[in-house]
Every structure is written in C-alpha cells, then in structure tokens.
Amino acid sequence: MPNRIPGWQWSAFVNYRPGDELDPENSYAEPIFTAADDPQRQIDGTTLKIETIRWLKFRAWIHQTVSVTAGSTVYFEIKAKGFSSLDSVIVKAGVDPEGGENCDNAVWGQAMHVNQDSGVATASSPRLTVAEEGAVTMCIAVEPAYPHINNAAFIDQAKLIAAPPRP
C-alpha cells in the first residue's frame, strides 16, 4: 500500500505542499513510498521505492526499533540503488544504540551517492554497543543531491548484525 512500509515507521522534512511557492533548491515535498515496479530497479524481490513530486527534493528517514541484548555489538546494513535524471540520491544507514523513537540520535555511516550507473551499493552504520535499555533503532536516510525531473531511491535487504556481549 502506498506510504506504508510493513514493520517500519517513517518521518520526513516537508516544507512544500502542492500550490505553495516553489523554491527548487530549498523546497522539500512529502516522500512517496511504494514497491519498485521496474525490474531493473528491484534489488531482491519486493524493493522499497522512495520518490516525490517532479522537480522537488525529499528528505526522509525510515526506522524500526528492535530488542537486542544490552552490551551486544551491532551494525545495520542495507542494499540501495538510485535513479536521478541529474546527479544522485544520497543514502545512509545508521543506528541509535539506545533505541530512540526516531532517528534523531542515530550514529550514521558514510553517505552513499547512488544513481542508475552505480549498481547495488551497500550502506552500513558504524559498529556500536547496545545500551542498557536493550533496544536499538535501525535508521535509513534518503535525499536527492539536487531537485530534478526524477529522483528515486530503492532500498532492500535491511539487516541488523549483532554479536552478543563478551562474558
């Protein structure tokens, strides 16, 4: 279903709605989440597609909180593709080792710039130790580098890798 990502929550920076005055460099529209329908954009089965209105950018965070044994070492990894009619889409993976409700306190891995020529890229968070709360929030951030006709990110194979604490 559009704008539903089973098991995940999302948030976005939105300062533009249809009918507002457009400033392409600084206007961010609400992202649209669907399943990728082009086999060339799919990574492995059902792949998440993130895009918005033509000529606008989007800035979105997707997150899920899970229980993990306190003291474990974790990192989060995703596979990503992109399409941009001008440049690239920026994708990052991060983890909040304290299990926050959103991605505000996530520790982010290196930003990946992906487009139709990049193939499948792997984005991962740094390795972190799970806090006493025993929960981590896995985070994905996506944003086009520039507004243009078409910009879309494709995300798949999200996984959290955890190693138990040493005795």
VMD Tcl script that builds the backbone (N, CA, C; Angstrom):
set m [mol new atoms 501]
animate dup $m
set s [atomselect $m all]
$s set {name element resname resid chain x y z} {
  {N N MET 1 A 0.840 -1.176 0.000}
  {CA C MET 1 A 0.000 0.000 0.000}
  {C C MET 1 A 0.887 1.242 0.000}
  {N N PRO 2 A 0.507 2.270 -0.732}
  {CA C PRO 2 A 1.313 3.499 -0.762}
  {C C PRO 2 A 1.537 4.077 0.633}
  {N N ASN 3 A 2.748 4.526 0.860}
  {CA C ASN 3 A 3.175 5.172 2.095}
  {C C ASN 3 A 3.032 4.308 3.341}
  {N N ARG 4 A 3.021 2.998 3.138}
  {CA C ARG 4 A 3.049 2.054 4.253}
  {C C ARG 4 A 4.231 1.136 4.033}
  {N N ILE 5 A 5.066 1.007 5.048}
  {CA C ILE 5 A 6.231 0.144 4.983}
  {C C ILE 5 A 6.067 -0.855 6.128}
  {N N PRO 6 A 5.603 -2.060 5.843}
  {CA C PRO 6 A 5.307 -3.011 6.920}
  {C C PRO 6 A 6.477 -3.187 7.896}
  {N N GLY 7 A 6.183 -2.965 9.187}
  {CA C GLY 7 A 7.169 -3.126 10.238}
  {C C GLY 7 A 8.054 -1.912 10.474}
  {N N TRP 8 A 7.932 -0.895 9.651}
  {CA C TRP 8 A 8.784 0.290 9.738}
  {C C TRP 8 A 7.935 1.545 9.896}
  {N N GLN 9 A 8.532 2.566 10.481}
  {CA C GLN 9 A 7.934 3.892 10.590}
  {C C GLN 9 A 8.739 4.833 9.701}
  {N N TRP 10 A 8.159 5.970 9.368}
  {CA C TRP 10 A 8.924 6.944 8.594}
  {C C TRP 10 A 8.582 8.344 9.059}
  {N N SER 11 A 9.513 9.242 8.800}
  {CA C SER 11 A 9.293 10.660 9.039}
  {C C SER 11 A 9.992 11.416 7.918}
  {N N ALA 12 A 9.639 12.675 7.760}
  {CA C ALA 12 A 10.201 13.455 6.664}
  {C C ALA 12 A 10.207 14.931 7.021}
  {N N PHE 13 A 11.128 15.643 6.423}
  {CA C PHE 13 A 11.136 17.094 6.488}
  {C C PHE 13 A 10.314 17.570 5.293}
  {N N VAL 14 A 9.208 18.255 5.563}
  {CA C VAL 14 A 8.318 18.720 4.499}
  {C C VAL 14 A 8.051 20.213 4.707}
  {N N ASN 15 A 8.436 21.009 3.721}
  {CA C ASN 15 A 8.139 22.435 3.788}
  {C C ASN 15 A 7.456 22.922 2.503}
  {N N TYR 16 A 7.006 21.980 1.686}
  {CA C TYR 16 A 6.322 22.328 0.442}
  {C C TYR 16 A 5.107 21.420 0.268}
  {N N ARG 17 A 4.000 22.016 -0.089}
  {CA C ARG 17 A 2.773 21.296 -0.453}
  {C C ARG 17 A 2.345 21.818 -1.823}
  {N N PRO 18 A 1.720 20.994 -2.656}
  {CA C PRO 18 A 1.258 21.493 -3.963}
  {C C PRO 18 A 0.454 22.789 -3.798}
  {N N GLY 19 A 0.801 23.784 -4.602}
  {CA C GLY 19 A 0.162 25.094 -4.523}
  {C C GLY 19 A 1.027 26.124 -3.822}
  {N N ASP 20 A 2.014 25.672 -3.022}
  {CA C ASP 20 A 2.932 26.603 -2.366}
  {C C ASP 20 A 3.880 27.206 -3.400}
  {N N GLU 21 A 4.515 28.321 -3.035}
  {CA C GLU 21 A 5.537 28.902 -3.899}
  {C C GLU 21 A 6.744 27.968 -3.910}
  {N N LEU 22 A 7.233 27.651 -5.088}
  {CA C LEU 22 A 8.304 26.679 -5.260}
  {C C LEU 22 A 9.674 27.339 -5.247}
  {N N ASP 23 A 10.562 26.816 -4.430}
  {CA C ASP 23 A 11.974 27.165 -4.417}
  {C C ASP 23 A 12.711 25.835 -4.572}
  {N N PRO 24 A 13.062 25.444 -5.815}
  {CA C PRO 24 A 13.598 24.100 -6.060}
  {C C PRO 24 A 14.756 23.684 -5.167}
  {N N GLU 25 A 15.651 24.605 -4.832}
  {CA C GLU 25 A 16.803 24.239 -4.008}
  {C C GLU 25 A 16.454 24.010 -2.532}
  {N N ASN 26 A 15.361 24.609 -2.088}
  {CA C ASN 26 A 15.032 24.548 -0.658}
  {C C ASN 26 A 13.651 23.998 -0.341}
  {N N SER 27 A 12.917 23.564 -1.360}
  {CA C SER 27 A 11.578 23.011 -1.134}
  {C C SER 27 A 11.659 21.487 -1.048}
  {N N TYR 28 A 11.056 20.951 0.001}
  {CA C TYR 28 A 11.027 19.509 0.224}
  {C C TYR 28 A 9.574 19.061 0.307}
  {N N ALA 29 A 9.200 18.149 -0.580}
  {CA C ALA 29 A 7.827 17.634 -0.597}
  {C C ALA 29 A 7.762 16.323 0.172}
  {N N GLU 30 A 6.559 15.928 0.525}
  {CA C GLU 30 A 6.374 14.657 1.217}
  {C C GLU 30 A 6.805 13.515 0.307}
  {N N PRO 31 A 7.581 12.576 0.844}
  {CA C PRO 31 A 8.002 11.445 0.020}
  {C C PRO 31 A 6.840 10.491 -0.232}
  {N N ILE 32 A 6.986 9.722 -1.285}
  {CA C ILE 32 A 6.013 8.686 -1.630}
  {C C ILE 32 A 6.744 7.355 -1.554}
  {N N PHE 33 A 6.196 6.411 -0.779}
  {CA C PHE 33 A 6.792 5.091 -0.603}
  {C C PHE 33 A 5.918 4.064 -1.309}
  {N N THR 34 A 6.505 3.314 -2.231}
  {CA C THR 34 A 5.802 2.240 -2.926}
  {C C THR 34 A 6.783 1.099 -3.169}
  {N N ALA 35 A 6.266 -0.005 -3.666}
  {CA C ALA 35 A 7.139 -1.093 -4.106}
  {C C ALA 35 A 7.666 -0.745 -5.491}
  {N N ALA 36 A 8.943 -1.013 -5.729}
  {CA C ALA 36 A 9.537 -0.754 -7.047}
  {C C ALA 36 A 8.836 -1.633 -8.071}
  {N N ASP 37 A 8.373 -1.009 -9.157}
  {CA C ASP 37 A 7.640 -1.757 -10.169}
  {C C ASP 37 A 8.457 -2.014 -11.434}
  {N N ASP 38 A 9.680 -1.502 -11.490}
  {CA C ASP 38 A 10.562 -1.703 -12.630}
  {C C ASP 38 A 11.588 -2.779 -12.255}
  {N N PRO 39 A 11.602 -3.907 -12.949}
  {CA C PRO 39 A 12.543 -4.982 -12.594}
  {C C PRO 39 A 14.009 -4.525 -12.573}
  {N N GLN 40 A 14.365 -3.516 -13.363}
  {CA C GLN 40 A 15.741 -3.017 -13.346}
  {C C GLN 40 A 16.076 -2.296 -12.054}
  {N N ARG 41 A 15.085 -1.819 -11.342}
  {CA C ARG 41 A 15.318 -1.092 -10.090}
  {C C ARG 41 A 15.198 -2.000 -8.874}
  {N N GLN 42 A 14.590 -3.171 -9.041}
  {CA C GLN 42 A 14.444 -4.094 -7.919}
  {C C GLN 42 A 15.801 -4.676 -7.545}
  {N N ILE 43 A 15.985 -4.893 -6.262}
  {CA C ILE 43 A 17.241 -5.461 -5.783}
  {C C ILE 43 A 17.050 -6.947 -5.509}
  {N N ASP 44 A 16.040 -7.292 -4.710}
  {CA C ASP 44 A 15.784 -8.702 -4.400}
  {C C ASP 44 A 14.314 -8.829 -4.009}
  {N N GLY 45 A 13.472 -9.178 -4.955}
  {CA C GLY 45 A 12.051 -9.291 -4.648}
  {C C GLY 45 A 11.427 -7.926 -4.474}
  {N N THR 46 A 10.646 -7.782 -3.417}
  {CA C THR 46 A 9.971 -6.517 -3.175}
  {C C THR 46 A 10.970 -5.499 -2.653}
  {N N THR 47 A 11.215 -4.480 -3.436}
  {CA C THR 47 A 12.170 -3.422 -3.113}
  {C C THR 47 A 11.392 -2.133 -2.857}
  {N N LEU 48 A 11.762 -1.430 -1.803}
  {CA C LEU 48 A 11.111 -0.161 -1.466}
  {C C LEU 48 A 11.585 0.938 -2.405}
  {N N LYS 49 A 10.635 1.684 -2.972}
  {CA C LYS 49 A 10.937 2.838 -3.823}
  {C C LYS 49 A 10.509 4.095 -3.074}
  {N N ILE 50 A 11.401 5.109 -3.046}
  {CA C ILE 50 A 11.119 6.368 -2.383}
  {C C ILE 50 A 11.322 7.482 -3.402}
  {N N GLU 51 A 10.293 8.300 -3.601}
  {CA C GLU 51 A 10.370 9.401 -4.552}
  {C C GLU 51 A 9.420 10.506 -4.104}
  {N N THR 52 A 9.277 11.550 -4.908}
  {CA C THR 52 A 8.311 12.605 -4.636}
  {C C THR 52 A 7.918 13.275 -5.947}
  {N N ILE 53 A 7.324 14.444 -5.849}
  {CA C ILE 53 A 6.853 15.210 -7.000}
  {C C ILE 53 A 8.051 15.618 -7.863}
  {N N ARG 54 A 7.869 15.597 -9.168}
  {CA C ARG 54 A 8.939 16.023 -10.089}
  {C C ARG 54 A 9.428 17.422 -9.750}
  {N N TRP 55 A 10.711 17.637 -9.942}
  {CA C TRP 55 A 11.404 18.906 -9.732}
  {C C TRP 55 A 11.560 19.286 -8.264}
  {N N LEU 56 A 11.239 18.388 -7.364}
  {CA C LEU 56 A 11.397 18.672 -5.938}
  {C C LEU 56 A 12.281 17.628 -5.285}
  {N N LYS 57 A 12.805 18.002 -4.130}
  {CA C LYS 57 A 13.578 17.062 -3.336}
  {C C LYS 57 A 12.687 16.494 -2.228}
  {N N PHE 58 A 13.169 15.428 -1.622}
  {CA C PHE 58 A 12.549 14.872 -0.419}
  {C C PHE 58 A 13.676 14.597 0.566}
  {N N ARG 59 A 13.335 14.585 1.838}
  {CA C ARG 59 A 14.284 14.220 2.897}
  {C C ARG 59 A 13.508 13.320 3.846}
  {N N ALA 60 A 13.881 12.035 3.859}
  {CA C ALA 60 A 13.098 11.064 4.620}
  {C C ALA 60 A 13.979 10.170 5.479}
  {N N TRP 61 A 13.396 9.728 6.586}
  {CA C TRP 61 A 14.033 8.783 7.487}
  {C C TRP 61 A 13.068 7.623 7.701}
  {N N ILE 62 A 13.578 6.432 7.627}
  {CA C ILE 62 A 12.785 5.215 7.852}
  {C C ILE 62 A 13.435 4.505 9.036}
  {N N HIS 63 A 12.636 4.042 9.982}
  {CA C HIS 63 A 13.237 3.459 11.180}
  {C C HIS 63 A 12.383 2.348 11.773}
  {N N GLN 64 A 13.077 1.493 12.523}
  {CA C GLN 64 A 12.437 0.381 13.226}
  {C C GLN 64 A 13.249 0.126 14.492}
  {N N THR 65 A 12.565 -0.066 15.604}
  {CA C THR 65 A 13.234 -0.359 16.867}
  {C C THR 65 A 13.027 -1.826 17.211}
  {N N VAL 66 A 14.122 -2.492 17.603}
  {CA C VAL 66 A 14.080 -3.912 17.953}
  {C C VAL 66 A 14.824 -4.137 19.263}
  {N N SER 67 A 14.478 -5.217 19.937}
  {CA C SER 67 A 15.168 -5.597 21.171}
  {C C SER 67 A 16.452 -6.346 20.842}
  {N N VAL 68 A 17.509 -5.990 21.549}
  {CA C VAL 68 A 18.814 -6.644 21.404}
  {C C VAL 68 A 19.432 -6.683 22.795}
  {N N THR 69 A 20.131 -7.740 23.117}
  {CA C THR 69 A 20.761 -7.870 24.424}
  {C C THR 69 A 21.706 -6.693 24.692}
  {N N ALA 70 A 21.518 -6.058 25.840}
  {CA C ALA 70 A 22.390 -4.940 26.224}
  {C C ALA 70 A 23.845 -5.402 26.195}
  {N N GLY 71 A 24.729 -4.535 25.735}
  {CA C GLY 71 A 26.153 -4.859 25.651}
  {C C GLY 71 A 26.562 -5.532 24.351}
  {N N SER 72 A 25.586 -5.935 23.537}
  {CA C SER 72 A 25.910 -6.536 22.238}
  {C C SER 72 A 26.532 -5.483 21.328}
  {N N THR 73 A 27.317 -5.932 20.382}
  {CA C THR 73 A 27.852 -5.055 19.343}
  {C C THR 73 A 26.980 -5.235 18.107}
  {N N VAL 74 A 26.521 -4.126 17.531}
  {CA C VAL 74 A 25.614 -4.202 16.384}
  {C C VAL 74 A 26.058 -3.259 15.270}
  {N N TYR 75 A 25.634 -3.597 14.076}
  {CA C TYR 75 A 25.656 -2.649 12.972}
  {C C TYR 75 A 24.503 -2.985 12.045}
  {N N PHE 76 A 24.078 -1.991 11.289}
  {CA C PHE 76 A 22.918 -2.090 10.416}
  {C C PHE 76 A 23.381 -1.881 8.986}
  {N N GLU 77 A 22.821 -2.690 8.076}
  {CA C GLU 77 A 23.258 -2.664 6.687}
  {C C GLU 77 A 22.053 -2.715 5.758}
  {N N ILE 78 A 22.127 -1.980 4.641}
  {CA C ILE 78 A 21.076 -2.010 3.620}
  {C C ILE 78 A 21.723 -2.079 2.241}
  {N N LYS 79 A 20.949 -2.564 1.282}
  {CA C LYS 79 A 21.326 -2.507 -0.124}
  {C C LYS 79 A 20.519 -1.373 -0.738}
  {N N ALA 80 A 21.161 -0.601 -1.626}
  {CA C ALA 80 A 20.490 0.559 -2.207}
  {C C ALA 80 A 20.850 0.715 -3.680}
  {N N LYS 81 A 19.894 1.241 -4.424}
  {CA C LYS 81 A 20.078 1.680 -5.798}
  {C C LYS 81 A 19.482 3.082 -5.879}
  {N N GLY 82 A 19.751 3.768 -6.961}
  {CA C GLY 82 A 19.176 5.087 -7.130}
  {C C GLY 82 A 18.891 5.379 -8.586}
  {N N PHE 83 A 18.046 6.367 -8.792}
  {CA C PHE 83 A 17.822 6.909 -10.124}
  {C C PHE 83 A 17.736 8.411 -9.979}
  {N N SER 84 A 18.492 9.115 -10.814}
  {CA C SER 84 A 18.433 10.571 -10.812}
  {C C SER 84 A 18.635 11.052 -12.233}
  {N N SER 85 A 17.735 11.898 -12.694}
  {CA C SER 85 A 17.866 12.437 -14.043}
  {C C SER 85 A 18.944 13.514 -14.119}
  {N N LEU 86 A 19.569 13.860 -12.983}
  {CA C LEU 86 A 20.611 14.881 -12.980}
  {C C LEU 86 A 21.903 14.405 -12.314}
  {N N ASP 87 A 21.807 13.853 -11.109}
  {CA C ASP 87 A 23.023 13.578 -10.346}
  {C C ASP 87 A 22.933 12.268 -9.582}
  {N N SER 88 A 22.512 12.330 -8.326}
  {CA C SER 88 A 22.475 11.131 -7.485}
  {C C SER 88 A 21.490 11.314 -6.342}
  {N N VAL 89 A 21.249 10.216 -5.649}
  {CA C VAL 89 A 20.452 10.200 -4.438}
  {C C VAL 89 A 21.385 9.784 -3.308}
  {N N ILE 90 A 21.307 10.474 -2.185}
  {CA C ILE 90 A 22.169 10.202 -1.037}
  {C C ILE 90 A 21.437 9.242 -0.104}
  {N N VAL 91 A 22.110 8.154 0.268}
  {CA C VAL 91 A 21.532 7.132 1.141}
  {C C VAL 91 A 22.502 6.874 2.290}
  {N N LYS 92 A 21.961 6.784 3.519}
  {CA C LYS 92 A 22.789 6.483 4.692}
  {C C LYS 92 A 22.073 5.458 5.565}
  {N N ALA 93 A 22.866 4.648 6.262}
  {CA C ALA 93 A 22.349 3.715 7.267}
  {C C ALA 93 A 22.899 4.146 8.619}
  {N N GLY 94 A 22.081 4.051 9.646}
  {CA C GLY 94 A 22.510 4.445 10.984}
  {C C GLY 94 A 21.841 3.610 12.052}
  {N N VAL 95 A 22.342 3.741 13.266}
  {CA C VAL 95 A 21.797 3.020 14.417}
  {C C VAL 95 A 21.768 3.959 15.611}
  {N N ASP 96 A 20.667 3.914 16.344}
  {CA C ASP 96 A 20.606 4.554 17.658}
  {C C ASP 96 A 20.746 3.422 18.669}
  {N N PRO 97 A 21.904 3.315 19.360}
  {CA C PRO 97 A 22.126 2.181 20.267}
  {C C PRO 97 A 21.324 2.261 21.553}
  {N N GLU 98 A 20.539 3.343 21.720}
  {CA C GLU 98 A 19.687 3.474 22.902}
  {C C GLU 98 A 18.221 3.234 22.574}
  {N N GLY 99 A 17.931 2.886 21.306}
  {CA C GLY 99 A 16.564 2.528 20.928}
  {C C GLY 99 A 15.586 3.679 20.915}
  {N N GLY 100 A 16.024 4.862 20.517}
  {CA C GLY 100 A 15.132 6.025 20.463}
  {C C GLY 100 A 13.958 5.824 19.522}
  {N N GLU 101 A 12.923 6.656 19.669}
  {CA C GLU 101 A 11.687 6.536 18.888}
  {C C GLU 101 A 11.848 6.892 17.427}
  {N N ASN 102 A 12.927 7.601 17.082}
  {CA C ASN 102 A 13.136 8.043 15.708}
  {C C ASN 102 A 14.639 8.043 15.441}
  {N N CYS 103 A 15.077 8.744 14.438}
  {CA C CYS 103 A 16.496 8.736 14.053}
  {C C CYS 103 A 17.267 9.956 14.549}
  {N N ASP 104 A 16.684 10.718 15.470}
  {CA C ASP 104 A 17.332 11.944 15.943}
  {C C ASP 104 A 18.706 11.700 16.552}
  {N N ASN 105 A 18.900 10.552 17.218}
  {CA C ASN 105 A 20.172 10.269 17.884}
  {C C ASN 105 A 20.941 9.139 17.215}
  {N N ALA 106 A 20.644 8.868 15.969}
  {CA C ALA 106 A 21.338 7.801 15.247}
  {C C ALA 106 A 22.791 8.194 14.994}
  {N N VAL 107 A 23.647 7.192 14.971}
  {CA C VAL 107 A 25.033 7.363 14.556}
  {C C VAL 107 A 25.090 6.827 13.132}
  {N N TRP 108 A 25.443 7.700 12.201}
  {CA C TRP 108 A 25.336 7.382 10.777}
  {C C TRP 108 A 26.646 6.881 10.198}
  {N N GLY 109 A 26.497 5.964 9.257}
  {CA C GLY 109 A 27.630 5.520 8.465}
  {C C GLY 109 A 27.872 6.499 7.327}
  {N N GLN 110 A 28.806 6.149 6.476}
  {CA C GLN 110 A 29.176 7.000 5.346}
  {C C GLN 110 A 28.001 7.177 4.390}
  {N N ALA 111 A 27.810 8.394 3.902}
  {CA C ALA 111 A 26.763 8.677 2.913}
  {C C ALA 111 A 27.174 8.069 1.578}
  {N N MET 112 A 26.239 7.385 0.934}
  {CA C MET 112 A 26.469 6.781 -0.377}
  {C C MET 112 A 25.713 7.605 -1.414}
  {N N HIS 113 A 26.357 7.970 -2.504}
  {CA C HIS 113 A 25.701 8.652 -3.620}
  {C C HIS 113 A 25.433 7.591 -4.674}
  {N N VAL 114 A 24.136 7.315 -4.935}
  {CA C VAL 114 A 23.775 6.263 -5.883}
  {C C VAL 114 A 22.910 6.828 -7.005}
  {N N ASN 115 A 23.085 6.245 -8.193}
  {CA C ASN 115 A 22.217 6.574 -9.323}
  {C C ASN 115 A 22.129 5.354 -10.227}
  {N N GLN 116 A 21.560 5.516 -11.401}
  {CA C GLN 116 A 21.314 4.400 -12.299}
  {C C GLN 116 A 22.604 3.739 -12.795}
  {N N ASP 117 A 23.743 4.386 -12.641}
  {CA C ASP 117 A 25.019 3.820 -13.078}
  {C C ASP 117 A 25.799 3.159 -11.944}
  {N N SER 118 A 25.304 3.250 -10.720}
  {CA C SER 118 A 26.043 2.782 -9.548}
  {C C SER 118 A 25.914 1.285 -9.284}
  {N N GLY 119 A 24.882 0.658 -9.819}
  {CA C GLY 119 A 24.613 -0.721 -9.429}
  {C C GLY 119 A 24.059 -0.748 -8.019}
  {N N VAL 120 A 24.218 -1.877 -7.367}
  {CA C VAL 120 A 23.732 -2.020 -5.994}
  {C C VAL 120 A 24.851 -1.623 -5.034}
  {N N ALA 121 A 24.567 -0.685 -4.155}
  {CA C ALA 121 A 25.534 -0.229 -3.156}
  {C C ALA 121 A 25.118 -0.748 -1.784}
  {N N THR 122 A 26.099 -0.947 -0.928}
  {CA C THR 122 A 25.826 -1.356 0.453}
  {C C THR 122 A 26.163 -0.190 1.372}
  {N N ALA 123 A 25.169 0.243 2.133}
  {CA C ALA 123 A 25.370 1.287 3.138}
  {C C ALA 123 A 25.290 0.622 4.503}
  {N N SER 124 A 26.188 1.005 5.405}
  {CA C SER 124 A 26.143 0.410 6.744}
  {C C SER 124 A 26.465 1.453 7.798}
  {N N SER 125 A 25.987 1.182 8.989}
  {CA C SER 125 A 26.246 2.054 10.135}
  {C C SER 125 A 27.590 1.658 10.744}
  {N N PRO 126 A 28.104 2.492 11.631}
  {CA C PRO 126 A 29.274 2.072 12.410}
  {C C PRO 126 A 28.873 0.950 13.378}
  {N N ARG 127 A 29.848 0.222 13.858}
  {CA C ARG 127 A 29.607 -0.801 14.892}
  {C C ARG 127 A 29.474 -0.074 16.228}
  {N N LEU 128 A 28.404 -0.409 16.954}
  {CA C LEU 128 A 28.122 0.253 18.224}
  {C C LEU 128 A 27.740 -0.761 19.282}
  {N N THR 129 A 27.833 -0.361 20.536}
  {CA C THR 129 A 27.443 -1.217 21.652}
  {C C THR 129 A 26.043 -0.832 22.100}
  {N N VAL 130 A 25.181 -1.834 22.256}
  {CA C VAL 130 A 23.791 -1.614 22.676}
  {C C VAL 130 A 23.756 -1.152 24.127}
  {N N ALA 131 A 23.001 -0.094 24.381}
  {CA C ALA 131 A 22.882 0.491 25.722}
  {C C ALA 131 A 22.082 -0.426 26.653}
  {N N GLU 132 A 22.025 -0.037 27.913}
  {CA C GLU 132 A 21.341 -0.823 28.951}
  {C C GLU 132 A 19.856 -1.042 28.654}
  {N N GLU 133 A 19.254 -0.166 27.837}
  {CA C GLU 133 A 17.828 -0.305 27.514}
  {C C GLU 133 A 17.544 -1.586 26.738}
  {N N GLY 134 A 18.560 -2.141 26.087}
  {CA C GLY 134 A 18.375 -3.391 25.351}
  {C C GLY 134 A 17.556 -3.236 24.088}
  {N N ALA 135 A 17.642 -2.089 23.446}
  {CA C ALA 135 A 16.932 -1.855 22.191}
  {C C ALA 135 A 17.805 -0.999 21.288}
  {N N VAL 136 A 17.645 -1.197 19.994}
  {CA C VAL 136 A 18.328 -0.352 19.012}
  {C C VAL 136 A 17.308 0.085 17.971}
  {N N THR 137 A 17.543 1.266 17.421}
  {CA C THR 137 A 16.708 1.754 16.328}
  {C C THR 137 A 17.568 1.771 15.074}
  {N N MET 138 A 17.126 1.023 14.081}
  {CA C MET 138 A 17.794 0.976 12.786}
  {C C MET 138 A 17.226 2.107 11.944}
  {N N CYS 139 A 18.094 2.863 11.276}
  {CA C CYS 139 A 17.666 4.056 10.547}
  {C C CYS 139 A 18.210 4.074 9.124}
  {N N ILE 140 A 17.372 4.564 8.220}
  {CA C ILE 140 A 17.745 4.776 6.825}
  {C C ILE 140 A 17.413 6.237 6.521}
  {N N ALA 141 A 18.352 6.952 5.897}
  {CA C ALA 141 A 18.112 8.335 5.483}
  {C C ALA 141 A 18.304 8.419 3.977}
  {N N VAL 142 A 17.397 9.130 3.293}
  {CA C VAL 142 A 17.499 9.302 1.838}
  {C C VAL 142 A 17.152 10.744 1.466}
  {N N GLU 143 A 17.895 11.262 0.450}
  {CA C GLU 143 A 17.648 12.614 -0.037}
  {C C GLU 143 A 18.344 12.774 -1.385}
  {N N PRO 144 A 17.662 13.296 -2.389}
  {CA C PRO 144 A 18.346 13.585 -3.653}
  {C C PRO 144 A 19.400 14.677 -3.463}
  {N N ALA 145 A 20.485 14.575 -4.223}
  {CA C ALA 145 A 21.516 15.604 -4.166}
  {C C ALA 145 A 21.001 16.924 -4.735}
  {N N TYR 146 A 20.162 16.850 -5.792}
  {CA C TYR 146 A 19.619 18.044 -6.436}
  {C C TYR 146 A 18.174 17.794 -6.840}
  {N N PRO 147 A 17.338 18.818 -6.872}
  {CA C PRO 147 A 15.973 18.642 -7.385}
  {C C PRO 147 A 16.041 18.501 -8.906}
  {N N HIS 148 A 15.260 17.613 -9.450}
  {CA C HIS 148 A 15.216 17.477 -10.908}
  {C C HIS 148 A 13.956 16.730 -11.296}
  {N N ILE 149 A 13.841 16.376 -12.573}
  {CA C ILE 149 A 12.627 15.730 -13.074}
  {C C ILE 149 A 12.310 14.478 -12.275}
  {N N ASN 150 A 13.280 13.581 -12.159}
  {CA C ASN 150 A 13.060 12.329 -11.443}
  {C C ASN 150 A 14.220 12.045 -10.504}
  {N N ASN 151 A 13.883 11.699 -9.270}
  {CA C ASN 151 A 14.835 11.221 -8.275}
  {C C ASN 151 A 14.135 10.132 -7.484}
  {N N ALA 152 A 14.782 8.988 -7.360}
  {CA C ALA 152 A 14.197 7.905 -6.569}
  {C C ALA 152 A 15.304 7.081 -5.933}
  {N N ALA 153 A 15.054 6.629 -4.713}
  {CA C ALA 153 A 15.941 5.708 -4.012}
  {C C ALA 153 A 15.237 4.362 -3.920}
  {N N PHE 154 A 16.013 3.294 -3.980}
  {CA C PHE 154 A 15.495 1.937 -3.902}
  {C C PHE 154 A 16.260 1.224 -2.796}
  {N N ILE 155 A 15.530 0.702 -1.804}
  {CA C ILE 155 A 16.128 0.115 -0.603}
  {C C ILE 155 A 15.630 -1.316 -0.437}
  {N N ASP 156 A 16.550 -2.211 -0.052}
  {CA C ASP 156 A 16.190 -3.617 0.132}
  {C C ASP 156 A 17.202 -4.269 1.078}
  {N N GLN 157 A 16.900 -5.466 1.484}
  {CA C GLN 157 A 17.782 -6.320 2.286}
  {C C GLN 157 A 18.336 -5.622 3.523}
  {N N ALA 158 A 17.465 -4.956 4.258}
  {CA C ALA 158 A 17.877 -4.331 5.517}
  {C C ALA 158 A 18.122 -5.424 6.542}
  {N N LYS 159 A 19.276 -5.336 7.206}
  {CA C LYS 159 A 19.556 -6.339 8.247}
  {C C LYS 159 A 20.395 -5.744 9.352}
  {N N LEU 160 A 20.110 -6.209 10.553}
  {CA C LEU 160 A 20.876 -5.831 11.731}
  {C C LEU 160 A 21.765 -7.009 12.085}
  {N N ILE 161 A 23.042 -6.758 12.201}
  {CA C ILE 161 A 24.002 -7.800 12.573}
  {C C ILE 161 A 24.390 -7.535 14.013}
  {N N ALA 162 A 24.244 -8.577 14.855}
  {CA C ALA 162 A 24.510 -8.418 16.290}
  {C C ALA 162 A 25.416 -9.524 16.786}
  {N N ALA 163 A 26.399 -9.147 17.601}
  {CA C ALA 163 A 27.264 -10.096 18.277}
  {C C ALA 163 A 27.031 -9.942 19.784}
  {N N PRO 164 A 26.783 -11.040 20.487}
  {CA C PRO 164 A 26.476 -10.928 21.921}
  {C C PRO 164 A 27.654 -10.355 22.701}
  {N N PRO 165 A 27.357 -9.808 23.884}
  {CA C PRO 165 A 28.450 -9.248 24.698}
  {C C PRO 165 A 29.412 -10.352 25.137}
  {N N ARG 166 A 30.645 -9.972 25.309}
  {CA C ARG 166 A 31.643 -10.948 25.798}
  {C C ARG 166 A 31.479 -11.103 27.300}
  {N N PRO 167 A 31.584 -12.326 27.777}
  {CA C PRO 167 A 31.438 -12.553 29.231}
  {C C PRO 167 A 32.540 -11.925 30.042}
}
mol reanalyze $m
mol bondsrecalc $m
mol representation Tube
mol addrep $m
